[in-house]
Amino acid sequence: MIISISSDGVKEGTSKEYDLKKDVPLEEQVRIICSELGIPASEASKYSLFTPATRMYITQEALQNSYFNLPTGSVVKLKLKPEVNAENVLSKLKGLDSSEVKQQSLIYLKQQLQQDKAFAHKFIEKDGMKVILTLISEEGSKDISFSLQVLEIAVSNQVGWNKIDEDFVLKLLVHVTPGGNPTSSRKALDILNVLAQSPLHGWEFINEAMNKYSKQEKKKPYENVAALLPANISNCLAALRFITSLINAIKNDVEKKDFCAKLDDLLVYRLLHKCYLLHGVLPDFKHELYSYQKAKFSELREGARIQYDKNSESHEKSLIQLWDLIYPETKLESRVSNQWKRMGFQGKDPAAHL
């Protein structure tokens, strides 16, 4: 099999033709290729062959398979083995190198996470998530936004989800703030949105971390998320997307109702009205608003199946709230009143018709 060998990160741009043989051990062929590309023999054991077209490494087992074949001229890259490459990247990120070196390492890391799943797994196995979180947590770091972007790629690829714990989410929530870096806030929300939809995490995991964070900050749960709705359009969409994902992730009807009540308490409906006045013509905003309304409507539909109970304090409170929302300028004189006829009820007590 005549292939075109190029190196990844070693003598960039170098390319040679090589006849990959099935009857010669792969390890021996890698040594020959390293020699031709000027890599010392002592370093050859660190390298392997990678096919960009399939995003897979060539193994001895695959090479000996009778069905294995590469078309003439196929591009194959000589790359550091995933575990070696991951260790090198982590060493640069954890080292005392300049911010510029770390940023270059993050750019390379982003590329590798997107293109090489074997590398991604090794990077996560070696606690790469914690290293990126450390960079994010470093006070005065210039790499926060980019680190969050790299973290989002890792999480979106469903790699290393078992490494994500409550501390991980708490460190992300620090960046979900209207007074912080807008890009960092958006990226943190995007990661949280992925976790909200994750079968390993979801509503309970996010909600528990949010309650703990809010208690530490002496704020209402989700207050920081709601505060980003009137922000720039990107953060508005990210916050709305995250809220919608949480509503959809809640399986328990009582918990869903409680969460929607929290949103109402945070005046999310008023904030969304402001957003609509600012961004209502934008297709992306219309899409996210529709998704939110659809999720919210499902909760209302479930509530509509519950028969009204005069003895229920929450039911009675909701009835008074209905009047206040429709006629905010007119005070309801009493719970049983002819005023209800103005709303369309036939009698003085609307409970008889609910």
FIZA-813396 format. One record per residue (C-alpha): x, y, z negated. Coordinates in steps of 0.2 Angstrom, whole numbers. Each point is the difference from the previous one (the first is absolute). Layout:
<nodes>
+-------+-------+-------+
:    px :    py :    pz :
+-------+-------+-------+
:     X :     Y :     Z :
...
+-------+-------+-------+
</nodes>
This chain:
<nodes>
+-------+-------+-------+
:    px :    py :    pz :
+-------+-------+-------+
:     0 :     0 :     0 :
:     8 :    16 :     6 :
:    -4 :    14 :   -12 :
:     5 :    18 :    -3 :
:     7 :     3 :   -17 :
:     0 :    17 :    -8 :
:     5 :     4 :   -18 :
:   -11 :     8 :   -13 :
:    10 :    13 :   -10 :
:    17 :    -7 :     6 :
:     8 :     9 :    15 :
:   -16 :     7 :     5 :
:    -3 :    -1 :    19 :
:    11 :   -15 :     2 :
:    -8 :   -14 :    11 :
:     7 :   -16 :     7 :
:    -7 :   -15 :    10 :
:     1 :   -16 :    -9 :
:    -5 :   -18 :     4 :
:    -9 :    -6 :   -15 :
:     2 :   -19 :    -1 :
:   -12 :   -13 :    -8 :
:    14 :   -13 :    -3 :
:    12 :    12 :    -9 :
:    -4 :     4 :   -19 :
:    -8 :    17 :    -2 :
:    13 :     5 :   -13 :
:    14 :    -3 :    11 :
:    -8 :    10 :    14 :
:    -3 :    15 :   -11 :
:    19 :     0 :    -5 :
:     4 :     0 :    19 :
:   -12 :    15 :     3 :
:     7 :     9 :   -15 :
:    17 :    -2 :     7 :
:    -5 :     7 :    17 :
:    -8 :    15 :    -8 :
:    15 :     4 :   -11 :
:    -7 :    -6 :   -17 :
:    14 :    -8 :   -11 :
:    -2 :   -19 :    -2 :
:    -1 :     2 :   -19 :
:   -16 :    10 :     3 :
:    -9 :   -12 :    12 :
:    -9 :   -10 :   -13 :
:   -10 :    15 :    -5 :
:    -8 :     1 :    18 :
:   -14 :    -8 :     9 :
:    -9 :     1 :    17 :
:   -17 :    10 :     1 :
:   -12 :     1 :    14 :
:    -9 :    17 :     1 :
:   -13 :    -7 :    11 :
:    -6 :   -12 :   -13 :
:     7 :     9 :   -15 :
:     7 :   -17 :    -6 :
:    17 :    -7 :    -4 :
:     7 :   -14 :    11 :
:     3 :   -15 :   -12 :
:    10 :   -16 :     3 :
:   -17 :   -10 :    -1 :
:    -8 :    11 :    13 :
:    15 :    -1 :    12 :
:     0 :   -19 :     0 :
:   -19 :     0 :     3 :
:    -3 :    -6 :    18 :
:   -14 :    13 :     2 :
:    12 :    14 :    -5 :
:     5 :    11 :    15 :
:     5 :    18 :     4 :
:    -2 :     7 :    17 :
:    16 :     6 :     9 :
:     5 :    17 :    -6 :
:   -10 :     0 :   -16 :
:     6 :    13 :   -12 :
:     6 :    -8 :   -17 :
:     8 :    10 :   -14 :
:    14 :    -4 :   -11 :
:    -6 :     5 :   -17 :
:     5 :    -2 :   -18 :
:   -10 :   -14 :    -8 :
:   -15 :     7 :    -9 :
:     6 :    -3 :   -17 :
:    17 :     8 :     4 :
:    -8 :    15 :     8 :
:   -13 :     2 :   -14 :
:    15 :     0 :   -13 :
:     9 :    13 :    11 :
:   -15 :    12 :     1 :
:    -4 :    -2 :   -19 :
:    19 :     4 :    -4 :
:    -1 :    16 :    10 :
:   -17 :     5 :    -8 :
:     6 :    -4 :   -18 :
:    17 :     8 :     2 :
:     7 :    17 :    -3 :
:     0 :     5 :    18 :
:    -6 :    17 :     6 :
:   -18 :     3 :     4 :
:     4 :     0 :    18 :
:     7 :   -18 :    -1 :
:   -15 :    -5 :   -10 :
:   -12 :     8 :    13 :
:     9 :    -9 :    14 :
:    -2 :   -17 :    -9 :
:   -18 :     4 :    -2 :
:    -2 :     3 :    18 :
:     8 :   -16 :     4 :
:   -10 :    -9 :   -13 :
:   -16 :     7 :     7 :
:     5 :    -7 :    17 :
:     4 :   -17 :    -7 :
:   -16 :    -2 :   -10 :
:    -9 :     3 :    16 :
:    10 :   -12 :    11 :
:     7 :   -14 :   -11 :
:   -12 :    -9 :   -12 :
:    14 :   -12 :    -6 :
:    10 :    16 :    -5 :
:   -16 :     7 :    -8 :
:    -2 :   -15 :   -11 :
:    18 :    -1 :    -6 :
:     0 :    19 :    -4 :
:   -16 :    -2 :   -11 :
:     7 :   -16 :    -8 :
:    15 :    10 :    -5 :
:   -12 :    13 :    -9 :
:     1 :    12 :    14 :
:   -17 :     7 :    -5 :
:     7 :     6 :   -17 :
:    15 :     8 :     9 :
:   -11 :    10 :    11 :
:   -11 :     5 :   -15 :
:    16 :     5 :    -9 :
:     4 :    12 :    14 :
:   -18 :     7 :     0 :
:     1 :     3 :   -19 :
:    17 :     9 :     1 :
:    -3 :    18 :    -5 :
:     5 :    12 :    14 :
:     2 :   -14 :    12 :
:    -1 :     6 :    19 :
:    -5 :   -18 :     5 :
:   -17 :    -1 :    -9 :
:   -11 :     2 :    16 :
:    11 :   -12 :    11 :
:     1 :   -13 :   -14 :
:   -19 :     0 :    -2 :
:    -1 :    -2 :    19 :
:    12 :   -15 :    -1 :
:   -10 :    -7 :   -15 :
:   -16 :     2 :    10 :
:     7 :   -11 :    14 :
:     5 :   -14 :   -12 :
:   -17 :     0 :    -8 :
:   -10 :     1 :    16 :
:    10 :   -15 :     7 :
:    -6 :   -10 :   -16 :
:    17 :    -3 :    -5 :
:     5 :    -1 :   -18 :
:   -18 :     3 :    -7 :
:     4 :   -12 :   -14 :
:    13 :    13 :    -6 :
:   -12 :    14 :    -2 :
:    -5 :     2 :   -18 :
:    -9 :    14 :   -10 :
:    16 :    10 :    -2 :
:     1 :     0 :    19 :
:   -17 :     8 :     1 :
:     4 :    12 :   -14 :
:    15 :     7 :     9 :
:   -10 :     2 :    15 :
:   -14 :    10 :    -9 :
:    13 :    13 :    -6 :
:     1 :     6 :    19 :
:   -19 :     1 :     2 :
:    -2 :    18 :    -5 :
:    -6 :    16 :     8 :
:    15 :     9 :    -6 :
:    13 :   -12 :     7 :
:     7 :    -3 :    16 :
:   -14 :    -3 :    13 :
:     9 :   -13 :    10 :
:     4 :   -10 :   -16 :
:   -18 :     1 :    -6 :
:    -6 :    -6 :    17 :
:    12 :   -15 :     0 :
:    -3 :    -5 :   -17 :
:   -19 :     0 :     3 :
:     3 :   -10 :    16 :
:     9 :   -13 :   -10 :
:   -13 :     0 :   -14 :
:   -13 :    -2 :    14 :
:     9 :   -16 :     7 :
:     0 :    -7 :   -18 :
:   -18 :     4 :    -3 :
:    -4 :   -12 :    15 :
:    13 :   -13 :    -6 :
:    -7 :   -17 :    -6 :
:    14 :    -1 :   -12 :
:    -4 :    18 :    -8 :
:   -16 :     8 :     5 :
:   -12 :    10 :   -11 :
:     3 :    -6 :   -18 :
:    19 :     1 :     2 :
:    -1 :    18 :     7 :
:   -13 :     6 :   -12 :
:    10 :    -7 :   -15 :
:    15 :     9 :     5 :
:   -10 :    16 :     4 :
:    -8 :     0 :   -17 :
:    17 :    -2 :    -9 :
:     8 :    14 :    11 :
:   -15 :    12 :    -4 :
:     1 :    -3 :   -18 :
:    19 :     4 :     0 :
:    -4 :    16 :    10 :
:   -15 :     4 :   -10 :
:   -11 :     1 :    15 :
:   -16 :    -8 :     6 :
:     3 :   -16 :    11 :
:     2 :     4 :    18 :
:     0 :    19 :    -3 :
:    17 :     1 :     9 :
:    -7 :    -9 :    15 :
:   -16 :    11 :     1 :
:    11 :    16 :    -2 :
:     8 :    -5 :    17 :
:   -16 :     0 :    10 :
:     0 :    19 :     3 :
:    18 :    -1 :     5 :
:     7 :     0 :    17 :
:    -9 :   -12 :    12 :
:    13 :   -14 :    -1 :
:    -1 :    -1 :   -19 :
:   -19 :     2 :     1 :
:    -1 :   -15 :    11 :
:    12 :   -11 :   -10 :
:   -10 :     4 :   -16 :
:   -17 :    -3 :     8 :
:     7 :   -17 :     7 :
:     6 :    -5 :   -16 :
:   -16 :     4 :    -9 :
:   -10 :   -10 :    13 :
:    11 :   -15 :    -1 :
:    -2 :     0 :   -19 :
:   -19 :     0 :     1 :
:     0 :   -14 :    13 :
:    12 :   -10 :   -11 :
:   -11 :     0 :   -15 :
:   -10 :   -16 :    -1 :
:   -10 :     3 :   -16 :
:   -15 :    11 :     2 :
:     1 :     7 :   -17 :
:    18 :     5 :     2 :
:    -4 :     7 :    18 :
:   -14 :    11 :    -8 :
:    12 :     6 :   -14 :
:    14 :     5 :    13 :
:   -13 :     9 :    11 :
:    -6 :     9 :   -16 :
:    18 :     5 :    -3 :
:     2 :     7 :    17 :
:   -16 :    10 :    -2 :
:     7 :     7 :   -17 :
:    15 :     6 :     9 :
:   -12 :     9 :    12 :
:     7 :   -10 :    15 :
:   -16 :     4 :    10 :
:     3 :    18 :    -2 :
:    19 :    -2 :     5 :
:    -5 :    -9 :    15 :
:   -13 :    13 :     5 :
:    15 :    13 :     0 :
:    10 :   -13 :    10 :
:   -14 :    -1 :    13 :
:     0 :    19 :     2 :
:    18 :     0 :     3 :
:     3 :   -16 :    10 :
:   -18 :    -6 :     6 :
:     4 :     1 :    18 :
:    15 :   -11 :    -1 :
:    -3 :   -18 :     6 :
:    12 :    -8 :   -13 :
:   -10 :     9 :   -14 :
:   -17 :    -5 :     7 :
:     6 :   -18 :     0 :
:     7 :     0 :   -18 :
:   -16 :     9 :    -6 :
:   -11 :   -12 :     9 :
:    10 :   -15 :    -8 :
:    -2 :     8 :   -17 :
:   -19 :     4 :     2 :
:    -3 :   -18 :     6 :
:     9 :    -7 :   -16 :
:    -9 :    12 :   -11 :
:   -16 :    -4 :     8 :
:     2 :   -19 :    -4 :
:     1 :     5 :   -18 :
:   -16 :    10 :     1 :
:    -9 :   -14 :     9 :
:     5 :   -12 :   -14 :
:    -7 :    13 :   -13 :
:   -16 :     2 :    10 :
:    -4 :   -19 :    -4 :
:    -1 :     4 :   -18 :
:   -17 :     4 :    -7 :
:    -1 :    16 :   -10 :
:    -1 :    -2 :   -18 :
:    -7 :    15 :   -11 :
:     9 :    -8 :   -15 :
:    17 :     1 :     8 :
:    10 :    15 :    -5 :
:    10 :     0 :    16 :
:   -15 :    -1 :    11 :
:    -8 :    15 :    -8 :
:    16 :     9 :     1 :
:     1 :    -4 :    19 :
:   -18 :     7 :     2 :
:     4 :    17 :    -8 :
:    16 :     0 :    10 :
:   -10 :    -2 :    16 :
:   -10 :    15 :    -4 :
:    15 :    11 :    -4 :
:     9 :    -5 :    16 :
:   -15 :     4 :    11 :
:    -6 :    16 :    -9 :
:    16 :     6 :    -9 :
:    -8 :    17 :    -2 :
:   -16 :    -6 :    -8 :
:    -1 :    -7 :   -18 :
:   -11 :   -15 :    -3 :
:   -12 :     5 :   -13 :
:    -3 :   -18 :    -7 :
:     3 :   -18 :     5 :
:   -18 :    -2 :     4 :
:    -5 :    15 :    10 :
:   -10 :     6 :    15 :
:    16 :     7 :     7 :
:     4 :   -18 :     7 :
:   -14 :     2 :    13 :
:    11 :    13 :     8 :
:    12 :   -14 :     4 :
:   -14 :   -10 :     7 :
:    -5 :   -11 :   -14 :
:   -19 :    -2 :    -2 :
:    -1 :     1 :   -19 :
:     8 :     9 :   -15 :
:    11 :   -16 :    -4 :
:    12 :    -5 :    15 :
:     4 :   -16 :    -9 :
:   -17 :    -7 :     5 :
:     6 :     1 :    18 :
:    18 :    -7 :    -1 :
+-------+-------+-------+
</nodes>
